[in-house]
Amino acid sequence: MTPPPPPPHPTRSGMTTQLAPCSPVLTCPVLRPPPPVPPADDDDRDYMICRNMKISLGKLNGMQEEDREEILEEEVWIPVNAEAYIKRKSEEAHEAMKNSTRYKWEKRWMKKNRA
């Protein structure tokens, strides 16, 4: 019969740390980041959204209702979701710009007047 595994090591806050599996290169365990904590209220959620998207609270409050609902649906207060949302939005903006006649006109003008 094998002995039970040792108890996890508590941290200062009383929570346990999660250890990542070691690779052959590493000789010591690497701590995983803690799981995302859901925001306590709307103010905390808005603060976390602004921090992750690198915008001001005024800009967040000034957004159209559809954009704000989309942000809330995608849970942008979680950093990983925020990165994916920002990347997707920038790709959409780039595609819209490439299809605009103004952008095409500017590209032709720059090519013609390169001197």
Buried (B, 14 or more C-beta within 10 A) or exposed (E): EEEEEEEEEEEEEEEEEEEEEEEEEEEEEEEEEEEEEEBEEEEEBBBBBBEBBEEEEEEBEEEEEEEBEBBBEBBBBBEEBBEEBBEEBEEEEEEEEEEEEEEEEEEEEEEEEEE
